[in-house]
Structure formats: C-alpha cells, structure tokens
Amino acid sequence: MARPKPTSVCIYCQERAKLTREHIFGNWVSNHVFTGDRTLHETTRSETIDDLEEPIRTAAKGRLNRPGGAASQRMKLLCGPCNNIWGRNIHDTAIPFLVPLLTKGEWQNLAADTARAIANWAVMVTMNCEFADTNTLATTPEQRKSFRDCGLEAIPFQVYLGLCQPAMSPCAFWHRAAAAHLDDEPKPELLNAQTTTFYFGHCFFHVVSTTVDWLEAKPEPYAAALGIRQVWPLAEQIPLKPLIFSHHGVLRVGHLFWDELVPERDTHHGIWIPTQNLPGETTWFD
C-alpha cells in the first residue's frame, strides 16, 4: 500500500507556501486547562495482507507521544493565511463553548451554532493530528480543501462529545485508521476510514470519517450505544447532558474501531459497547 508523502504544501488550501507551526489544539488551551507535561498519542493501522482472512493491525506510538502538554504540541502544517485567519476563526468561534466544557464539564445547549463551532474545531484537530503519523493518514487532500472552502457539509465526518472524570492523564488521544473493502473488491491503495478520540479537562471528543458507504455509522444509534452525544451531523433533537465517563469508559471509546466486539457492560457508565457485522446493518445490544 502506498504511503502518503510528507506534506510540502499547506494541508488545507494545497498551496505552496512557507508553513507555520500550528498549535494542534490551540495555544488558548493552556490559559484554561492544565494539560500536563506529557501527551499520550497512540495509533493503529488496519489492512488486509495478501490472502489472509483477518486484517493485520499495527499499533504504534504516534509522533506526539512525547514530553509536553497538549497545549504546547505544534506541527508545521499550515500556511500563514490558513493558520492565522481561517484556523484562528475556527478557534475563536469555538472557545466560548469549549471553555465551560473543558474546565467545569458544564453541558451547554447544543443548538446548531454551538454544535457547528465545536465540530469545526474537533475536525480541524483531527485533520492536524493525522500528520503526526502519516502511516495512519486516512483523510484526503480533497477532503481537507473541501473542509476549508465549503465547511462540514462537504466532508464525510461525524463528531461526538462525552464528559469524563478530570485528572486522569492530562491529555491523550488515539487514532485508528483502516483500508476497508469487501472480499470481492480490490484492496484500496490508501486508507479510507479513521476514528480519532482525544480528551483533556472534563470532556472528550470522538471523530469518525470514512469514504466507504457501507461502513458509515448511523449517528443516532451509534451515539446512543456508546453513551456519547451526537454533535455533527446535527441531531434532530438537541442532545441531553451525557453521563460522566470513567477512565476505563473513555479508553473503550478510544479503542473502538469497526471490529466485531464481544458485548460487555461498562459498569461505570452503564452502556453497551456495539457490535457491527460487516458488511451490513449495525447490530446494537440493548
């Protein structure tokens, strides 16, 4: 499988330019949340090899698994205009909604403007984080440019939000990527599905994307089964405040990928972990 080449252009506008060092979560985070002196970053790549029936999974520590809290983590990915104008606008719009969540776990009414602001920020963080391990890069240049130019509606992303106990480890995120295809289809040249889960403070985010139609999760049952709340696409009803996840519960969401899982009850927040039979409909234990 071809491995994407390291970027030499802005990952969003695709223009050649002098790249700036982007704060992955935003340098404003350090003003509100203690993100510790180390970041935990874990990645997993799944793909089929030759005629093996089961996919091969390769787990690794990501490039950001290093000293330094989340607020200090930076990578050189964006041109000046994308970083200082477009990216800053995403941060500035989301900050009023994110600060109460991160610092106190205060659940706000996720009306359309709130949900959109939070989702924009979570998707940008996810797209940036993927470049910390290009071996698990699943979003395409076309998706990133469409996100910049046309917004969330133009990309196949889903964003979910949960609350968690603070003071676990200050910040951690897990990135899972796969090359998904049916038995009678050729193996894709690039990865085409990913989940990214990250937390700090009192909340965590779960971002899912895929270009494979039969793999796309149905947002409402997916959120309900995991005990998290649908942020994007917009839910028909405004999501209620979720239960607070334990460290074990957040780990389960972070490690969840589209594999078949044994149904197991999480006693900390009382929800069922889903099982999905692929290809076909998702089965939820209730």
Secondary structure as GFF3:
##gff-version 3
##sequence-region A 1 286
A	DSSP	beta_strand	19	23	.	.	.	ID=ss1
A	DSSP	three_ten_helix	27	31	.	.	.	ID=ss2
A	DSSP	beta_strand	38	47	.	.	.	ID=ss3
A	DSSP	beta_strand	56	61	.	.	.	ID=ss4
A	DSSP	beta_strand	66	67	.	.	.	ID=ss5
A	DSSP	three_ten_helix	70	72	.	.	.	ID=ss6
A	DSSP	beta_strand	74	79	.	.	.	ID=ss7
A	DSSP	alpha_helix	80	81	.	.	.	ID=ss8
A	DSSP	pi_helix	82	87	.	.	.	ID=ss9
A	DSSP	alpha_helix	88	104	.	.	.	ID=ss10
A	DSSP	alpha_helix	112	130	.	.	.	ID=ss11
A	DSSP	three_ten_helix	134	136	.	.	.	ID=ss12
A	DSSP	alpha_helix	141	150	.	.	.	ID=ss13
A	DSSP	three_ten_helix	152	154	.	.	.	ID=ss14
A	DSSP	beta_strand	157	164	.	.	.	ID=ss15
A	DSSP	beta_strand	171	178	.	.	.	ID=ss16
A	DSSP	beta_strand	193	200	.	.	.	ID=ss17
A	DSSP	beta_strand	203	210	.	.	.	ID=ss18
A	DSSP	three_ten_helix	213	215	.	.	.	ID=ss19
A	DSSP	alpha_helix	219	226	.	.	.	ID=ss20
A	DSSP	beta_strand	229	232	.	.	.	ID=ss21
A	DSSP	beta_strand	244	245	.	.	.	ID=ss22
A	DSSP	alpha_helix	247	255	.	.	.	ID=ss23
A	DSSP	beta_strand	265	266	.	.	.	ID=ss24
A	DSSP	beta_strand	271	272	.	.	.	ID=ss25
A	DSSP	beta_strand	275	276	.	.	.	ID=ss26
A	DSSP	beta_strand	282	283	.	.	.	ID=ss27
###
